[in-house]
Amino acid sequence: MAGRGCLVANDWWCWEYVTSRGPELTDATVEHVWITAVSVALGVLVAFPLALLARRGRRWAAPVLGLTTLLYTVPSLAMFSLLLPFFGLSASLVVTGLVLYSLTVLVRNVLAGLEAVPEEVREAARGMGYGPGRLLWQVELPLALPSLMAGVRIATVSTVALTTVGSIVGKGGLGNLIAPAVNSSFKAQVLTASLLCVLLAVVADLLLLGVQRLLTPWTRKAGG
């Protein structure tokens, strides 16, 4: 029920909660979006050179892929505890942890995209006088975009979920509402904040899919 008594009745769905806590929900959502966006953007910036390093051969690929995979296995509470002496109880602590978690997906997808570029395309570009830098930015990277964007989409959805864990240091966006509400059995707050997290993940994925389609028009033609 969504009447005036739903807060008192502690109903799961309560429109009175949404209207009365609008500013609080807005602030938490904005923080959630900001932390997610910054984390994914920094993750891409870190993952790209790591993928280039891993592409140099097995000597580099094994430690790079092994390290990024190992980082993802570290529990979030332990990760934040390890980073606490360096960043304190700040948003930087949460962002850094989320960046480290995103590397597993991002590095592998960037690497997979670059390695999927046909060798004959590289040879043709070299024959036209393309140097290593120009070959990377004008030939390989555009062709690797579908794989790269797929990684960014997965990392973004995952980061939306993981951002809530930042509530343990008070920087968890919507997680700051979910955690105390779970402890106090405040049903309306748990459901509303959780639904907003799901909505953020869906909207972010659809937006990135749109960006991917704009940047890779040849994939639409290939798919009919």
DRENTOR-781697 format. One line per 8 residues: for each residue x, y, z of N, C-alpha, C, O. Coordinates in pm, whole numbers, padded with zeros to 5 digits, always signed. Each point is the difference from the previous one (the first is absolute). Layout:
# DRENTOR-781697
X,Y,Z,X,Y,Z,X,Y,Z,X,Y,Z; ...
This chain:
# DRENTOR-781697
+00084,-00118,+00000,-00084,+00118,+00000,+00088,+00123,+00000,+00112,-00002,+00051; -00165,+00110,-00110,+00080,+00120,-00014,-00067,+00119,+00068,+00025,+00114,-00039; -00110,-00138,+00139,-00070,+00107,+00069,+00086,+00067,+00104,+00120,-00026,+00011; -00186,+00114,+00066,+00073,+00077,+00101,+00058,-00089,+00108,+00097,+00040,+00065; -00152,-00159,-00043,+00047,-00084,+00109,+00108,-00099,-00038,+00038,-00082,+00083; +00011,+00088,-00206,+00094,-00104,-00043,+00134,+00009,+00073,+00067,-00103,+00019; -00026,+00222,+00022,+00125,+00013,+00076,-00016,-00062,+00138,+00088,-00072,+00049; -00203,+00101,+00013,-00026,-00056,+00132,-00014,-00152,-00007,+00045,-00072,+00089
-00107,+00025,-00196,-00019,-00144,-00018,+00127,-00070,-00045,+00007,-00123,-00002; +00094,+00202,-00036,+00128,-00054,-00047,-00020,-00091,-00123,+00052,-00112,-00006; -00129,+00164,-00091,-00023,-00075,-00123,+00125,+00004,-00088,+00082,+00091,+00010; -00070,-00194,-00096,+00114,-00002,-00093,-00010,+00116,-00099,+00097,+00072,-00022; -00214,-00056,-00037,-00016,+00111,-00094,-00077,+00112,+00067,-00111,-00020,+00049; +00170,+00139,-00047,-00061,+00113,+00069,+00034,+00128,-00075,+00112,+00051,+00010; -00208,+00002,-00083,+00024,+00123,-00075,+00023,+00118,+00094,+00069,+00096,-00036; -00126,-00103,+00154,+00022,+00107,+00099,+00148,+00010,+00035,+00051,+00110,+00021
+00017,-00224,-00016,+00144,+00002,+00026,+00074,+00070,-00113,+00088,+00082,+00024; -00125,-00115,-00148,+00068,+00059,-00116,-00017,+00151,-00002,+00097,+00073,-00023; -00218,-00025,+00048,-00025,+00144,-00005,+00062,+00074,+00118,+00046,+00114,-00014; -00045,-00177,+00129,+00051,+00069,+00119,+00153,-00004,+00008,+00061,+00085,+00065; +00000,-00183,-00131,+00147,-00012,+00004,+00064,+00030,-00136,+00110,-00047,-00029; -00181,+00126,-00053,+00050,+00031,-00134,+00143,+00054,-00003,+00083,-00053,-00074; -00052,+00157,+00151,+00136,+00056,-00002,+00107,-00103,+00042,+00108,-00005,-00057; -00141,-00075,+00157,+00093,-00103,+00046,+00027,-00104,-00109,+00114,-00039,-00022
-00220,-00004,-00044,+00014,-00097,-00109,+00079,+00060,-00117,+00083,-00067,-00061; -00111,+00193,+00032,+00072,+00067,-00110,+00148,+00012,+00028,+00083,-00030,-00086; -00048,+00073,+00207,+00141,+00014,+00037,+00073,-00134,-00007,+00113,-00009,-00049; -00178,-00096,+00100,+00062,-00132,-00002,+00018,-00051,-00143,+00102,-00061,-00032; -00200,+00087,-00053,+00008,-00043,-00139,+00111,+00074,-00074,+00076,-00060,-00075; -00067,+00190,+00097,+00105,+00080,-00065,+00138,-00049,+00043,+00090,-00014,-00083; -00074,-00012,+00212,+00128,-00050,+00048,+00031,-00137,-00063,+00114,-00027,-00036; -00215,-00056,+00025,+00018,-00133,-00057,+00046,+00010,-00146,+00092,-00070,-00042
-00157,+00158,-00035,+00036,+00018,-00140,+00141,+00055,-00012,+00078,-00044,-00085; -00045,+00142,+00170,+00133,+00062,-00007,+00110,-00102,+00031,+00099,-00008,-00073; -00116,-00068,+00178,+00102,-00099,+00037,+00014,-00106,-00110,+00112,-00039,-00033; -00223,-00006,-00022,+00004,-00101,-00105,+00070,+00053,-00124,+00088,-00067,-00056; -00127,+00186,+00012,+00057,+00058,-00123,+00150,+00024,+00013,+00076,-00034,-00090; -00035,+00091,+00201,+00143,+00027,+00020,+00079,-00130,+00008,+00109,-00010,-00057; -00163,-00089,+00125,+00070,-00129,+00016,+00019,-00070,-00134,+00109,-00050,-00029; -00214,+00047,-00053,+00009,-00067,-00129,+00095,+00076,-00094,+00079,-00061,-00071
-00089,+00194,+00072,+00088,+00080,-00086,+00146,-00021,+00036,+00084,-00020,-00088; -00053,+00024,+00216,+00138,-00024,+00044,+00041,-00144,-00029,+00116,-00026,-00035; -00210,-00067,+00049,+00030,-00139,-00030,+00043,-00019,-00145,+00094,-00074,-00028; -00164,+00142,-00064,+00036,-00009,-00142,+00139,+00059,-00023,+00080,-00057,-00074; -00051,+00170,+00137,+00131,+00065,-00017,+00113,-00088,+00052,+00109,-00001,-00058; -00134,-00073,+00164,+00103,-00090,+00056,+00008,-00129,-00081,+00109,-00053,-00023; -00225,+00003,-00019,-00004,-00130,-00069,+00065,+00004,-00138,+00060,-00098,-00043; -00070,+00210,-00026,+00051,+00007,-00137,+00152,-00023,-00007,+00043,-00087,-00076
+00038,+00161,+00153,+00144,-00030,-00005,+00035,-00139,+00051,+00095,-00061,-00048; -00171,+00011,+00145,+00025,-00136,+00049,-00027,-00103,-00110,+00073,-00098,-00013; -00179,+00121,-00066,-00030,-00090,-00111,+00109,+00006,-00106,+00038,-00102,-00057; +00013,+00222,+00030,+00110,+00014,-00096,+00124,-00073,+00049,+00073,-00061,-00078; -00049,+00068,+00209,+00114,-00070,+00057,-00019,-00151,-00011,+00093,-00072,-00036; -00214,+00025,+00066,-00027,-00144,-00008,+00012,-00051,-00142,+00031,-00117,-00021; -00056,+00203,-00078,+00006,-00041,-00139,+00143,-00023,-00049,+00022,-00057,-00107; +00074,+00101,+00184,+00140,-00013,-00042,+00050,-00144,+00003,+00105,-00030,-00055
-00181,-00059,+00118,+00039,-00141,+00002,-00036,-00065,+00132,-00045,+00066,+00093; +00064,-00198,-00087,-00039,-00076,+00119,+00079,+00043,+00123,-00048,-00011,+00113; +00168,+00061,-00135,+00082,+00044,+00113,-00072,+00109,+00080,+00013,+00007,+00122; -00088,+00078,-00193,-00073,+00108,+00066,-00147,-00035,+00024,-00059,+00043,+00099; +00002,-00120,-00189,-00143,-00031,+00010,-00033,-00076,+00129,-00099,+00031,+00067; +00181,-00129,-00034,-00028,-00082,+00119,-00006,+00082,+00128,-00098,-00012,+00075; +00199,+00096,-00046,-00009,+00077,+00125,-00111,+00105,-00001,-00066,+00023,+00101; +00044,+00042,-00218,-00104,+00104,-00006,-00138,-00061,+00021,-00078,+00048,+00083
+00048,-00153,-00158,-00132,-00064,+00013,-00015,-00069,+00135,-00108,+00000,+00059; +00217,-00058,-00011,-00005,-00066,+00130,-00027,+00099,+00112,-00079,-00028,+00090; +00146,+00144,-00095,-00017,+00100,+00105,-00141,+00058,-00001,-00063,+00015,+00105; +00013,+00019,-00223,-00134,+00060,-00006,-00107,-00101,+00043,-00101,+00037,+00060; +00123,-00164,-00090,-00094,-00103,+00045,+00006,-00017,+00151,-00102,-00016,+00066; +00224,+00020,-00012,+00018,-00013,+00144,-00068,+00114,+00075,-00060,-00021,+00105; +00071,+00142,-00158,-00063,+00115,+00064,-00151,-00018,+00013,-00060,+00042,+00099; +00000,-00103,-00200,-00146,-00017,+00002,-00045,-00101,+00105,-00115,+00002,+00044
+00206,-00090,-00003,-00036,-00102,+00099,+00009,+00053,+00144,-00047,-00066,+00093; +00106,+00184,-00075,+00013,+00056,+00135,-00137,+00050,+00046,-00061,+00081,-00070; +00010,-00124,+00183,-00129,+00049,+00051,+00001,+00151,+00016,+00103,+00058,+00037; -00216,+00005,-00063,-00006,+00146,+00002,+00039,+00058,+00136,+00068,+00102,+00005; -00109,-00166,+00104,+00035,+00050,+00132,+00151,-00003,+00021,+00057,+00094,+00055; +00007,-00202,-00100,+00146,-00010,+00012,+00068,+00102,-00091,+00100,+00061,+00039; -00154,-00042,-00161,+00058,+00096,-00093,-00001,+00140,+00059,+00102,+00070,-00002; -00217,-00029,+00053,-00010,+00134,+00057,+00087,+00016,+00124,+00054,+00107,+00025
-00040,-00213,+00052,+00085,+00005,+00119,+00146,+00020,-00038,+00073,+00074,+00065; -00031,-00142,-00173,+00138,+00014,-00047,+00028,+00140,-00054,+00111,+00051,+00012; -00212,+00009,-00072,+00018,+00134,-00058,-00020,+00112,+00101,+00038,+00114,-00025; -00099,-00146,+00140,-00033,+00100,+00100,+00119,+00084,+00046,-00014,+00122,+00011; +00133,-00181,+00015,+00114,+00082,+00045,+00044,+00104,-00104,+00060,+00101,+00036; -00089,-00126,-00163,+00044,+00091,-00106,-00102,+00109,-00032,+00038,+00111,-00037; -00166,-00141,+00051,-00103,+00095,-00043,-00091,+00047,+00112,-00073,+00098,-00017; +00076,-00165,+00132,-00090,+00037,+00107,-00145,-00028,-00036,-00028,-00066,-00100
-00064,+00116,+00182,-00143,-00021,-00024,-00050,+00103,-00101,-00063,+00098,+00038; +00092,-00121,-00165,-00033,+00097,-00103,-00056,-00070,-00123,+00004,-00122,-00013; -00058,+00204,-00079,-00050,-00054,-00127,+00115,-00060,-00081,-00021,-00094,-00077; +00141,+00149,+00094,+00116,-00052,-00074,+00027,-00146,+00036,+00044,-00078,-00085; -00070,+00043,+00209,+00016,-00139,+00044,-00092,-00092,-00079,+00042,-00105,-00050; -00168,+00144,+00038,-00098,-00082,-00071,+00031,-00004,-00149,-00004,-00107,-00061; +00036,+00221,+00003,+00030,+00007,-00144,+00121,-00087,-00034,-00002,-00073,-00099; +00105,+00080,+00180,+00120,-00080,-00026,-00031,-00148,+00005,+00045,-00076,-00086
-00121,+00035,+00185,-00038,-00141,+00009,-00081,-00045,-00120,+00022,-00109,-00052; -00115,+00193,+00008,-00083,-00035,-00115,+00081,-00004,-00129,-00026,-00083,-00087; +00123,+00172,+00074,+00089,-00002,-00117,+00075,-00133,-00006,+00010,-00062,-00106; +00043,+00021,+00219,+00075,-00127,+00005,-00089,-00118,-00037,+00044,-00092,-00069; -00169,+00094,+00116,-00092,-00109,-00033,-00034,-00001,-00150,-00017,-00106,-00058; +00008,+00223,-00003,-00040,+00008,-00140,+00107,-00049,-00096,-00030,-00033,-00115; +00155,+00027,+00160,+00111,-00035,-00090,-00011,-00141,-00055,+00043,-00025,-00113; -00100,-00067,+00189,-00011,-00138,-00047,-00074,-00006,-00133,+00046,-00063,-00095
-00161,+00129,+00090,-00081,-00002,-00122,+00061,+00089,-00108,+00009,-00041,-00116; +00032,+00161,+00153,+00045,+00097,-00099,+00128,-00042,-00070,+00009,+00008,-00123; +00090,-00054,+00199,+00127,-00040,-00062,-00022,-00115,-00097,+00053,+00002,-00111; -00129,-00100,+00151,-00023,-00117,-00086,-00076,+00037,-00127,+00029,-00052,-00107; -00127,+00141,+00119,-00077,+00037,-00118,+00079,+00087,-00097,-00010,-00016,-00122; +00090,+00108,+00176,+00085,+00081,-00087,+00100,-00090,-00072,+00021,+00013,-00120; +00040,-00103,+00194,+00098,-00092,-00058,-00065,-00089,-00106,+00056,-00020,-00108; -00175,-00033,+00138,-00069,-00087,-00095,-00035,+00077,-00127,+00011,-00054,-00110
-00052,+00180,+00125,-00034,+00081,-00116,+00120,+00027,-00088,-00009,-00009,-00123; +00121,+00042,+00183,+00122,+00028,-00077,+00052,-00125,-00070,+00047,+00006,-00113; -00054,-00119,+00182,+00050,-00124,-00058,-00091,-00052,-00110,+00043,-00080,-00083; -00169,+00124,+00081,-00094,-00046,-00102,+00015,+00074,-00133,-00060,-00039,-00100; +00139,+00147,+00099,+00022,+00073,-00126,+00074,-00091,-00098,+00107,-00051,+00033; -00161,+00029,-00152,+00065,-00090,-00096,+00141,+00046,-00034,+00025,+00119,-00018; +00067,-00213,+00009,+00138,+00032,-00030,+00014,+00063,-00138,+00088,+00084,-00021; -00173,-00124,-00074,+00010,+00057,-00133,-00036,+00149,+00000,+00050,+00077,-00082
-00137,-00037,+00176,-00033,+00142,+00012,+00122,+00077,+00050,+00030,+00109,-00049; +00040,-00165,+00146,+00121,+00064,+00050,+00105,+00011,-00111,+00062,+00105,-00016; -00044,-00212,-00060,+00100,+00000,-00107,-00034,+00103,-00106,+00088,+00067,-00054; -00218,-00056,+00024,-00042,+00099,-00100,+00029,+00141,+00049,+00044,+00086,-00077; -00070,-00062,+00205,+00025,+00133,+00056,+00150,+00031,+00001,+00041,+00112,-00031; +00040,-00211,+00067,+00145,+00022,-00003,+00048,+00028,-00142,+00089,+00082,-00022; -00149,-00152,-00073,+00038,+00023,-00139,-00035,+00140,-00048,+00060,+00051,-00095; -00157,+00011,+00160,-00039,+00137,-00034,+00080,+00103,+00078,-00026,+00120,-00008
+00126,-00169,+00085,+00088,+00091,+00072,-00042,+00032,+00142,+00053,+00095,+00059; -00146,-00171,-00003,-00043,+00025,+00139,+00108,-00048,+00096,+00048,-00113,-00009; -00009,+00201,+00102,+00091,-00038,+00106,-00076,-00066,+00114,-00123,-00008,-00006; +00193,-00039,+00110,-00067,-00070,+00111,-00109,+00083,+00068,-00109,-00051,+00029; +00138,+00179,-00003,-00098,+00084,+00068,-00123,+00026,-00085,-00113,-00012,+00047; +00135,+00046,-00172,-00112,+00026,-00091,-00079,-00128,-00026,-00123,+00004,-00011; +00192,-00115,+00001,-00067,-00128,-00019,-00092,-00032,+00116,-00113,-00047,-00019; +00161,+00073,+00141,-00080,-00028,+00120,-00125,+00087,+00004,-00110,-00052,+00017
+00127,+00184,-00030,-00110,+00092,+00022,-00098,+00009,-00116,-00119,+00023,+00021; +00168,-00041,-00143,-00087,+00019,-00115,-00051,-00130,-00062,-00095,+00002,-00077; +00157,-00115,+00111,-00041,-00127,-00059,-00044,-00099,+00108,-00114,-00046,+00000; +00206,+00012,+00090,-00029,-00106,+00097,-00107,+00040,+00101,-00094,-00076,+00024; +00107,+00194,+00034,-00095,+00041,+00103,-00143,+00013,-00053,-00092,-00048,+00066; +00070,+00110,-00182,-00138,+00003,-00052,-00059,-00140,-00021,-00117,-00022,+00029; +00199,-00072,-00080,-00050,-00135,-00021,-00020,-00075,+00132,-00078,-00095,+00006; +00148,+00138,+00099,-00013,-00065,+00131,-00114,+00060,+00082,-00030,-00049,+00109
-00034,+00155,-00160,-00103,+00070,+00077,-00116,-00089,+00045,-00044,+00014,+00114; -00008,-00105,-00198,-00111,-00084,+00050,+00036,-00078,+00125,-00079,-00008,+00093; +00198,-00050,-00091,+00043,-00075,+00117,+00025,+00093,+00118,-00035,-00032,+00114; +00097,+00147,-00141,+00027,+00097,+00106,-00129,+00050,+00062,-00011,+00006,+00123; -00088,+00029,-00206,-00126,+00051,+00052,-00077,-00107,+00075,-00069,+00029,+00098; +00080,-00154,-00144,-00064,-00109,+00074,+00059,-00010,+00140,-00073,-00021,+00098; +00204,+00037,-00088,+00065,-00002,+00131,-00043,+00116,+00087,-00022,-00016,+00120; +00010,+00135,-00180,-00042,+00118,+00075,-00143,-00019,+00051,-00031,+00040,+00113
-00055,-00100,-00193,-00138,-00023,+00043,-00005,-00096,+00118,-00072,+00023,+00098; +00148,-00132,-00106,+00002,-00096,+00110,+00058,+00064,+00126,-00054,-00016,+00110; +00164,+00089,-00127,+00066,+00065,+00114,-00093,+00103,+00064,-00001,+00015,+00122; -00076,+00057,-00204,-00089,+00103,+00053,-00112,-00061,+00084,-00028,+00045,+00111; -00036,-00147,-00165,-00108,-00066,+00074,+00054,-00059,+00131,-00064,+00010,+00104; +00182,-00072,-00112,+00061,-00057,+00120,+00034,+00109,+00102,-00016,-00019,+00120; +00064,+00132,-00169,+00039,+00109,+00090,-00121,+00064,+00065,+00006,+00042,+00116; -00117,-00034,-00188,-00123,+00052,+00060,-00037,-00083,+00123,-00040,+00054,+00103
+00055,-00185,-00115,-00031,-00089,+00113,+00102,+00014,+00111,-00035,+00009,+00118; +00163,-00007,-00154,+00107,+00003,+00100,+00008,+00134,+00073,+00049,+00006,+00113; -00096,+00100,-00176,+00005,+00132,+00065,-00075,-00001,+00133,+00036,+00072,+00093; -00140,-00152,-00085,-00079,-00004,+00124,+00086,-00044,+00119,-00029,+00037,+00114; +00133,-00117,-00141,+00086,-00048,+00108,+00075,+00116,+00065,+00043,-00009,+00115; -00027,+00119,-00189,+00067,+00117,+00056,-00071,+00058,+00121,+00054,+00089,+00066; -00173,-00137,-00038,-00074,+00048,+00117,+00073,-00030,+00130,-00026,+00063,+00102; +00118,-00160,-00105,+00074,-00032,+00123,+00091,+00115,+00042,+00042,+00007,+00115
-00012,+00085,-00210,+00078,+00119,+00035,-00082,+00126,-00025,+00054,+00111,-00003; -00187,-00129,-00014,-00087,+00116,-00018,+00003,+00061,-00137,-00049,+00112,-00018; +00105,-00182,-00082,+00009,+00051,-00136,-00052,-00104,-00098,+00069,-00040,-00093; -00192,-00004,+00116,-00054,-00107,-00082,-00121,+00038,-00082,-00071,-00088,-00048; +00046,+00219,+00031,-00115,+00039,-00079,-00129,-00056,+00059,-00031,+00024,+00117; -00041,-00097,-00198,-00126,-00060,+00047,+00024,-00106,+00107,-00090,-00033,+00077; +00211,-00020,-00072,+00034,-00096,+00105,-00008,+00062,+00138,-00023,-00069,+00099; +00043,+00203,-00092,-00012,+00069,+00128,-00143,-00005,+00054,-00022,+00015,+00120
-00073,-00036,-00209,-00140,-00013,+00042,-00037,-00146,+00024,-00079,-00031,+00089; +00135,-00058,-00171,-00037,-00141,+00010,+00051,-00064,+00130,-00075,-00067,+00069; +00203,+00090,-00038,+00060,-00067,+00116,-00073,+00029,+00131,-00039,-00094,+00069; +00019,+00221,-00031,-00071,+00025,+00126,-00145,-00044,-00003,-00056,-00040,+00102; -00006,+00046,-00220,-00140,-00042,-00011,-00015,-00151,+00021,-00098,-00046,+00058; +00198,-00030,-00107,-00003,-00144,+00023,+00013,-00030,+00150,-00071,-00084,+00054; +00162,+00155,+00011,+00022,-00022,+00144,-00123,+00036,+00083,-00028,-00062,+00103; -00046,+00164,-00150,-00117,+00044,+00076,-00131,-00055,-00055,-00108,+00032,+00051
+00117,-00116,-00156,-00119,-00059,-00065,-00095,+00106,-00054,-00122,-00016,+00006; +00180,+00126,-00059,-00080,+00106,-00061,-00026,-00041,-00145,+00079,+00030,-00090; -00189,-00098,+00068,-00026,-00067,-00128,-00007,+00096,-00118,+00057,-00028,-00105; -00127,+00140,+00120,-00017,+00094,-00111,+00134,+00054,-00048,+00022,+00015,-00120; +00067,+00014,+00214,+00131,+00053,-00038,+00084,-00106,-00069,+00068,+00030,-00098; -00071,-00153,+00148,+00075,-00109,-00063,-00046,-00019,-00144,+00082,-00006,-00091; -00214,-00005,+00071,-00052,-00027,-00134,+00024,+00117,-00095,+00041,-00022,-00114; -00066,+00143,+00158,+00014,+00117,-00087,+00145,+00018,-00044,+00027,+00020,-00119
+00067,-00025,+00214,+00140,+00018,-00034,+00051,-00114,-00088,+00080,+00022,-00090; -00128,-00143,+00117,+00042,-00115,-00081,-00053,+00011,-00142,+00072,-00030,-00096; -00197,+00073,+00081,-00058,+00018,-00133,+00074,+00109,-00077,+00019,-00011,-00121; +00024,+00116,+00190,+00076,+00106,-00065,+00135,-00052,-00049,+00047,+00040,-00106; +00016,-00129,+00183,+00126,-00062,-00043,-00020,-00081,-00128,+00079,+00010,-00094; -00185,-00088,+00091,-00030,-00081,-00119,-00027,+00092,-00119,+00048,-00026,-00110; -00125,+00132,+00134,-00032,+00093,-00108,+00127,+00067,-00053,+00015,+00017,-00121; +00075,+00022,+00210,+00127,+00060,-00042,+00079,-00095,-00088,+00055,+00040,-00103
-00049,-00166,+00142,+00074,-00099,-00078,-00060,-00018,-00139,+00073,-00005,-00099; -00206,-00003,+00091,-00067,-00018,-00129,+00019,+00122,-00089,+00033,-00014,-00118; -00053,+00133,+00174,+00015,+00123,-00079,+00143,+00016,-00049,+00023,+00034,-00116; +00074,-00059,+00204,+00141,+00012,-00038,+00034,-00097,-00113,+00070,+00036,-00095; -00119,-00159,+00106,+00029,-00099,-00103,-00062,+00041,-00133,+00064,-00014,-00105; -00187,+00064,+00106,-00066,+00042,-00123,+00070,+00121,-00063,+00015,+00007,-00122; +00029,+00087,+00205,+00072,+00116,-00051,+00132,-00041,-00065,+00035,+00048,-00107; +00037,-00138,+00173,+00127,-00046,-00056,-00020,-00082,-00126,+00082,+00005,-00092
-00191,-00080,+00087,-00032,-00074,-00122,-00026,+00096,-00115,+00043,-00024,-00113; -00113,+00134,+00142,-00024,+00102,-00102,+00130,+00062,-00047,+00018,+00022,-00120; +00072,+00008,+00213,+00131,+00055,-00036,+00078,-00099,-00086,+00064,+00038,-00099; -00070,-00165,+00137,+00070,-00103,-00077,-00053,-00007,-00143,+00078,-00012,-00094; -00208,+00019,+00078,-00058,-00006,-00135,+00038,+00122,-00083,+00019,-00011,-00121; -00009,+00127,+00185,+00041,+00120,-00071,+00146,-00007,-00044,+00035,+00045,-00109; +00050,-00102,+00196,+00143,-00005,-00030,+00037,-00113,-00094,+00106,+00003,-00063; -00192,-00103,+00052,+00031,-00117,-00085,-00114,-00027,-00097,-00065,-00104,+00010
+00040,+00196,-00104,-00112,-00019,-00093,+00015,-00122,-00089,-00099,-00056,-00047; +00223,+00013,+00024,+00021,-00117,-00086,-00055,-00129,+00062,-00034,-00094,-00072; +00026,+00090,+00204,-00054,-00121,+00064,-00150,-00010,-00023,-00054,-00110,-00008; -00016,+00225,-00004,-00143,-00001,-00029,-00026,-00050,-00141,-00093,-00076,-00024; +00177,+00120,-00069,-00017,-00044,-00138,+00030,-00149,-00013,-00067,-00072,-00074; +00169,+00027,+00148,+00037,-00142,-00006,-00112,-00086,+00057,-00021,-00113,-00046; -00050,+00166,+00147,-00108,-00076,+00062,-00132,+00012,-00073,-00101,-00058,+00040; +00103,+00136,-00151,-00122,+00016,-00078,-00081,+00118,+00049,-00106,+00028,-00056
